[in-house]
């Protein structure tokens, strides 16, 4: 009986020691991005952002390239997150920056948003590099706003090289800005126990968990997408101001407001008001000089040469419907005895009334053959099918 009591007490003691040791473990087993391969993989931990390490968890070796992630524009990519504390999931975004070593002032643009169940809702997540994304090297960012626990923001970054896209940054600039909250540099906070619905998630959005969605944010400003509408108010008052200024300045001020009325309308109206009494004598001569100035803009001059070019491109031909070659680099269809030549598609030549190409030959059959013309259009379209119309 004594041995049994001793064993029972010993078992309870070991159980309590085990629980105490578990409770005493550091609570840093959160989550981090494992794919794409992040910058500084060896030094990357799973803790959330603090006020001073935004963006990308600034640290020694933060932008060391462990492995470059090559991605093709328009292709599907995989996001994988490793770790053991998903904090009830939450919402995530995947963004890109043109800066290879981003700073706090760098711009991150969203290419995919995941609402609810991120991380933890799926073993991996799929996202797409936009078709018209400019070619080049980027910094990809995975950001996460947890559902349960302290109000935190997690951010890991990875080097990315995009190929097969477009040139220029117009497509990148059109993307919405990355959502930022729960860090010292902003007053924006996300409420607890909700899956954040981002105010400007972009065109690519995936909802993994549709329960407990939260659209109310604390201390957050309006989405950056509203900024392009700011110039509109400045145009509206500018359009109304010229009407009172015309009778006040009559003829002497007609040329000045034409160039600067929208931006300097208040100054234009006030200046002639002071000079009107002093310039009362030259008033009769002003109409004489200003009246001929009105008809001076000769609109017909630019329109005259526009009519001439189309007629010069016509060349006599026969029979109607025949394909006519002008050397090997130009072709045209004979239409009512006239042909207008145009360049052949890349990789083809016009020889003896045929469009020649390595993989086949096009030969029209008879005048005004609708099927023949359709086949010609398909034939030419195949030559430019590899070019992206959205670039």
C-alpha positions as CSV (number, residue, x, y, z in Angstrom):
1,X,0.0,0.0,0.0
2,X,2.8,2.4,0.8
3,X,4.6,1.5,-2.5
4,X,1.4,2.1,-4.4
5,X,0.8,5.5,-2.8
6,X,4.4,6.5,-3.5
7,X,4.1,5.5,-7.1
8,X,0.8,7.4,-7.5
9,X,2.3,10.5,-6.0
10,X,5.4,10.2,-8.2
11,X,3.3,9.8,-11.3
12,X,1.3,13.0,-10.4
13,X,4.5,14.9,-9.8
14,X,6.0,13.9,-13.1
15,X,2.7,14.9,-14.8
16,X,2.8,18.3,-13.2
17,X,6.5,18.8,-14.1
18,X,5.7,18.0,-17.7
19,X,2.8,20.5,-17.8
20,X,5.0,23.2,-16.2
21,X,7.8,22.6,-18.6
22,X,5.3,22.9,-21.6
23,X,3.9,26.1,-20.2
24,X,7.4,27.5,-19.7
25,X,8.4,26.9,-23.3
26,X,9.0,30.1,-25.3
27,X,6.0,31.1,-27.4
28,X,7.9,31.7,-30.7
29,X,6.8,28.7,-32.6
30,X,4.7,30.7,-35.1
31,X,4.8,30.5,-38.9
32,X,7.2,31.4,-41.8
33,X,7.2,31.1,-45.5
34,X,9.1,28.1,-46.9
35,X,8.1,28.4,-50.6
36,X,9.1,30.5,-52.5
37,X,12.5,30.2,-50.9
38,X,12.9,33.3,-48.7
39,X,15.8,35.7,-48.4
40,X,18.2,34.9,-45.6
41,X,16.7,31.5,-45.0
42,X,19.2,30.6,-42.3
43,X,18.5,33.7,-40.2
44,X,14.8,33.9,-40.7
45,X,12.7,33.2,-37.6
46,X,9.0,32.9,-37.1
47,X,8.3,35.9,-35.0
48,X,6.0,38.8,-36.1
49,X,7.1,42.2,-37.2
50,X,8.1,44.8,-34.7
51,X,8.2,48.5,-35.3
52,X,11.8,48.6,-36.5
53,X,12.2,45.6,-38.7
54,X,9.6,46.5,-41.4
55,X,9.7,45.4,-44.2
56,X,10.9,41.8,-44.6
57,X,12.1,41.4,-40.9
58,X,15.2,43.5,-41.2
59,X,18.3,41.8,-39.7
60,X,21.8,40.9,-40.5
61,X,21.8,39.1,-43.9
62,X,18.2,39.9,-44.5
63,X,18.6,40.1,-48.3
64,X,21.0,37.2,-48.7
65,X,19.8,35.2,-51.8
66,X,19.6,31.6,-50.8
67,X,18.0,30.6,-54.0
68,X,16.5,32.7,-56.8
69,X,12.8,31.9,-57.5
70,X,12.3,32.0,-61.3
71,X,8.7,32.6,-62.3
72,X,7.0,33.0,-65.7
73,X,4.4,35.7,-66.2
74,X,1.0,34.2,-66.3
75,X,2.0,31.0,-64.6
76,X,0.6,29.5,-61.4
77,X,3.0,29.4,-58.4
78,X,2.8,27.8,-54.9
79,X,2.9,29.3,-51.5
80,X,3.9,27.0,-48.6
81,X,4.0,28.1,-44.9
82,X,5.8,26.1,-42.2
83,X,5.4,26.3,-38.5
84,X,3.3,25.2,-35.6
85,X,1.1,28.1,-34.4
86,X,-1.4,29.3,-36.9
87,X,-3.2,31.5,-34.4
88,X,-6.6,30.4,-35.8
89,X,-5.5,31.3,-39.3
90,X,-6.4,34.8,-40.6
91,X,-5.9,36.5,-43.9
92,X,-2.8,36.8,-46.1
93,X,-1.5,38.8,-49.1
94,X,1.2,38.1,-51.7
95,X,2.8,41.3,-53.0
96,X,5.7,42.4,-55.2
97,X,8.2,45.2,-55.0
98,X,10.5,46.5,-57.7
99,X,13.2,47.0,-55.1
100,X,15.6,44.1,-54.6
101,X,16.4,45.3,-51.1
102,X,13.3,47.1,-49.9
103,X,13.2,49.8,-47.3
104,X,10.4,51.2,-45.2
105,X,9.6,53.6,-48.1
106,X,9.4,50.9,-50.8
107,X,6.2,50.2,-52.6
108,X,4.7,46.7,-52.4
109,X,1.9,45.9,-54.9
110,X,-0.7,43.1,-54.2
111,X,-1.0,40.3,-56.8
112,X,-3.1,37.9,-54.6
113,X,-5.2,38.0,-51.4
114,X,-6.3,35.1,-49.3
115,X,-9.3,35.7,-47.0
116,X,-9.6,33.4,-44.0
117,X,-7.8,30.1,-43.4
118,X,-4.3,31.5,-44.0
119,X,-2.3,29.9,-42.8
120,X,-3.6,26.5,-41.6
121,X,-6.6,26.2,-43.9
122,X,-4.7,24.4,-46.7
123,X,-1.4,22.6,-47.0
124,X,-0.4,25.1,-49.7
125,X,-1.9,28.0,-51.6
126,X,-1.8,28.9,-55.3
127,X,-1.2,32.3,-56.8
128,X,-0.5,33.6,-60.3
129,X,2.1,36.1,-61.6
130,X,0.0,38.5,-63.7
131,X,0.2,38.1,-67.5
132,X,1.4,41.7,-68.0
133,X,3.9,41.8,-65.2
134,X,7.1,43.6,-66.4
135,X,10.1,41.4,-66.8
136,X,12.8,41.7,-64.1
137,X,13.8,40.9,-60.5
138,X,11.4,41.6,-57.7
139,X,11.0,41.1,-54.0
140,X,8.0,39.0,-53.2
141,X,6.4,39.5,-49.8
142,X,4.0,37.2,-47.9
143,X,2.1,39.1,-45.2
144,X,-0.2,37.5,-42.6
145,X,-2.7,39.1,-40.1
146,X,-3.6,36.5,-37.5
147,X,-7.1,35.8,-36.3
148,X,-6.4,34.9,-32.6
149,X,-3.9,36.4,-30.2
150,X,-2.0,39.7,-30.1
151,X,-2.7,42.0,-33.0
152,X,0.3,41.2,-35.2
153,X,1.6,41.4,-38.7
154,X,3.9,38.8,-40.1
155,X,6.1,39.4,-43.2
156,X,8.6,37.2,-45.0
157,X,10.3,38.2,-48.3
158,X,11.8,36.2,-51.2
159,X,13.8,37.1,-54.3
160,X,11.9,36.5,-57.6
161,X,12.8,36.8,-61.2
162,X,9.9,37.3,-63.7
163,X,10.3,36.4,-67.4
164,X,7.9,36.2,-70.3
165,X,6.1,39.4,-69.3
166,X,6.0,42.9,-70.7
167,X,8.2,46.0,-70.6
168,X,7.5,49.1,-68.7
169,X,5.9,49.4,-65.2
170,X,2.4,50.5,-66.1
171,X,0.9,47.1,-65.2
172,X,2.8,47.1,-61.9
173,X,1.7,50.6,-61.0
174,X,-2.0,49.7,-61.5
175,X,-1.9,47.1,-58.7
176,X,-3.2,48.0,-55.3
177,X,-0.9,48.8,-52.4
178,X,-0.1,46.1,-49.8
179,X,-2.2,46.3,-46.7
180,X,-0.2,47.3,-43.5
181,X,-1.5,47.2,-40.0
182,X,-0.6,46.2,-36.4
183,X,2.9,47.7,-36.4
184,X,4.3,50.9,-34.8
185,X,4.5,52.9,-38.1
186,X,0.7,52.9,-38.5
187,X,-2.3,53.4,-36.4
188,X,-4.3,50.9,-38.4
189,X,-5.3,47.8,-36.3
190,X,-7.2,44.6,-37.2
191,X,-9.8,43.4,-34.7
192,X,-9.4,40.0,-33.0
193,X,-11.4,36.9,-33.8
194,X,-12.1,37.9,-37.4
195,X,-10.7,37.0,-40.8
196,X,-9.7,40.3,-42.2
197,X,-11.3,41.4,-45.5
198,X,-8.7,43.7,-47.0
199,X,-10.1,47.1,-48.1
200,X,-8.3,46.8,-51.5
201,X,-7.5,43.1,-52.2
202,X,-7.0,43.4,-56.0
203,X,-8.4,41.3,-58.7
204,X,-7.1,38.0,-57.6
205,X,-8.9,37.0,-54.3
206,X,-9.3,33.5,-52.7
207,X,-11.7,33.0,-49.8
208,X,-10.7,29.9,-47.9
209,X,-12.9,30.4,-44.8
210,X,-16.0,32.5,-45.2
211,X,-17.0,32.7,-41.5
212,X,-16.2,35.5,-39.1
213,X,-15.2,37.9,-41.9
214,X,-14.2,41.3,-40.6
215,X,-14.4,44.5,-42.7
216,X,-14.2,47.0,-39.8
217,X,-10.7,48.2,-39.3
218,X,-9.5,50.4,-36.4
219,X,-7.7,53.7,-37.3
220,X,-7.2,52.8,-40.9
221,X,-7.4,55.4,-43.7
222,X,-9.0,55.0,-47.0
223,X,-7.6,52.6,-49.6
224,X,-4.8,54.1,-51.7
225,X,-6.8,53.2,-54.8
226,X,-8.9,56.4,-54.2
227,X,-5.9,58.7,-54.8
228,X,-6.3,59.0,-58.6
229,X,-9.6,60.8,-58.2
230,X,-8.0,63.7,-56.3
231,X,-7.3,65.8,-59.4
232,X,-11.0,65.8,-60.3
233,X,-12.1,68.5,-57.9
234,X,-9.4,70.9,-59.2
235,X,-10.8,70.6,-62.7
236,X,-14.4,71.2,-61.6
237,X,-13.9,74.7,-60.2
238,X,-11.5,75.6,-63.0
239,X,-14.1,75.0,-65.6
240,X,-16.6,77.3,-63.9
241,X,-14.3,80.3,-63.3
242,X,-13.6,81.3,-66.9
243,X,-17.3,82.4,-67.4
244,X,-17.1,85.4,-65.0
245,X,-13.6,86.3,-66.2
246,X,-14.6,86.9,-69.8
247,X,-16.8,90.0,-69.3
248,X,-14.4,91.4,-66.6
249,X,-11.3,91.3,-68.9
250,X,-13.1,91.6,-72.3
251,X,-10.5,91.4,-75.1
252,X,-7.1,92.2,-73.4
253,X,-7.1,89.0,-71.2
254,X,-8.5,86.5,-73.7
255,X,-5.0,85.0,-74.5
256,X,-3.9,84.6,-70.9
257,X,-6.7,82.4,-69.4
258,X,-6.5,80.1,-72.4
259,X,-3.2,78.7,-71.2
260,X,-3.6,78.8,-67.4
261,X,-7.3,79.1,-66.6
262,X,-7.7,75.8,-64.7
263,X,-4.7,76.3,-62.4
264,X,-4.5,80.1,-62.0
265,X,-8.1,81.2,-62.4
266,X,-8.2,83.3,-59.2
267,X,-5.1,85.3,-60.2
268,X,-6.2,86.0,-63.7
269,X,-9.5,87.5,-62.5
270,X,-7.8,89.7,-59.9
271,X,-5.1,91.1,-62.1
272,X,-7.2,92.8,-64.8
273,X,-9.5,94.3,-62.2
274,X,-6.7,96.5,-60.9
275,X,-5.4,97.5,-64.3
276,X,-8.8,98.2,-65.9
277,X,-9.0,101.9,-64.7
278,X,-5.4,102.7,-65.7
279,X,-5.8,101.2,-69.2
280,X,-9.0,103.0,-70.1
281,X,-7.3,105.0,-72.9
282,X,-6.0,102.0,-75.0
283,X,-9.4,100.3,-74.7
284,X,-10.5,101.3,-78.3
285,X,-7.3,99.9,-79.8
286,X,-7.6,96.6,-78.0
287,X,-10.5,95.3,-80.1
288,X,-8.6,96.1,-83.3
289,X,-5.7,93.9,-82.3
290,X,-7.7,91.1,-80.6
291,X,-10.2,90.5,-83.3
292,X,-7.7,89.4,-86.0
293,X,-6.0,87.2,-83.3
294,X,-9.1,85.1,-83.0
295,X,-9.2,83.7,-86.6
296,X,-5.4,83.3,-86.6
297,X,-5.6,79.6,-85.6
298,X,-5.9,78.0,-89.0
299,X,-7.6,74.6,-88.4
300,X,-7.7,73.6,-92.1
301,X,-3.9,73.3,-92.3
302,X,-3.5,70.1,-90.3
303,X,-6.5,68.5,-92.0
304,X,-5.3,69.1,-95.5
305,X,-2.4,66.5,-95.6
306,X,-4.6,63.9,-93.8
307,X,-6.6,63.3,-97.0
308,X,-3.7,62.9,-99.4
309,X,-1.9,59.8,-98.1
310,X,-4.6,57.1,-98.6
311,X,-4.9,57.8,-102.3
312,X,-1.1,57.5,-102.9
313,X,-1.1,53.9,-101.7
314,X,-3.4,52.5,-104.4
315,X,-1.9,50.5,-107.3
316,X,-3.7,49.1,-110.3
317,X,-4.1,45.4,-110.4
318,X,-6.1,42.4,-111.9
319,X,-7.9,40.2,-111.5
320,X,-10.1,41.1,-108.5
321,X,-9.5,38.8,-105.5
322,X,-6.0,37.9,-106.5
323,X,-3.1,38.1,-104.0
324,X,-0.5,40.6,-105.4
325,X,3.2,40.6,-104.3
326,X,5.3,43.8,-104.2
327,X,8.6,42.2,-103.8
328,X,8.9,39.5,-101.0
329,X,8.1,41.8,-98.1
330,X,4.7,43.3,-99.1
331,X,1.4,41.9,-100.2
332,X,-2.2,43.0,-100.9
333,X,-5.5,41.7,-102.2
334,X,-6.8,43.1,-105.5
335,X,-10.1,44.9,-104.9
336,X,-12.0,46.6,-107.7
337,X,-8.8,46.9,-109.7
338,X,-6.8,48.5,-106.9
339,X,-4.4,47.1,-104.3
340,X,-3.0,48.6,-101.1
341,X,0.2,46.9,-100.0
342,X,1.1,46.0,-96.4
343,X,4.1,44.2,-94.8
344,X,4.0,40.4,-94.6
345,X,4.0,38.7,-91.2
346,X,7.3,38.0,-89.6
347,X,8.8,34.8,-91.0
348,X,6.9,34.8,-94.3
349,X,7.5,36.0,-97.8
350,X,5.3,36.9,-100.8
351,X,6.4,35.0,-103.8
352,X,4.4,34.6,-107.1
353,X,1.1,35.4,-105.5
354,X,1.6,33.1,-102.5
355,X,2.5,33.8,-98.8
356,X,5.3,31.3,-98.2
357,X,6.2,30.0,-94.8
358,X,8.2,27.0,-93.7
359,X,5.2,25.1,-92.4
360,X,2.8,25.8,-95.2
361,X,1.6,28.0,-98.1
362,X,-1.5,30.1,-98.5
363,X,-3.1,30.3,-101.9
364,X,-6.4,32.2,-102.3
365,X,-9.0,30.5,-104.6
366,X,-11.0,32.8,-106.8
367,X,-12.2,36.3,-106.4
368,X,-14.2,37.3,-103.3
369,X,-13.9,33.8,-101.8
370,X,-15.1,34.4,-98.2
371,X,-13.6,31.2,-96.9
372,X,-10.3,32.0,-98.6
373,X,-10.2,35.4,-96.9
374,X,-11.0,33.8,-93.6
375,X,-8.2,31.3,-94.0
376,X,-5.8,34.2,-94.8
377,X,-6.8,35.9,-91.6
378,X,-6.2,32.7,-89.5
379,X,-2.9,32.2,-91.3
380,X,-1.7,35.7,-90.4
381,X,-3.0,35.5,-86.9
382,X,-0.9,32.4,-86.3
383,X,2.2,34.4,-86.8
384,X,1.4,36.9,-84.1
385,X,-0.1,34.5,-81.6
386,X,3.0,34.4,-79.5
387,X,2.9,38.2,-79.0
388,X,0.9,39.3,-76.0
389,X,-1.9,41.8,-76.9
390,X,-1.9,43.2,-73.3
391,X,1.7,44.4,-73.5
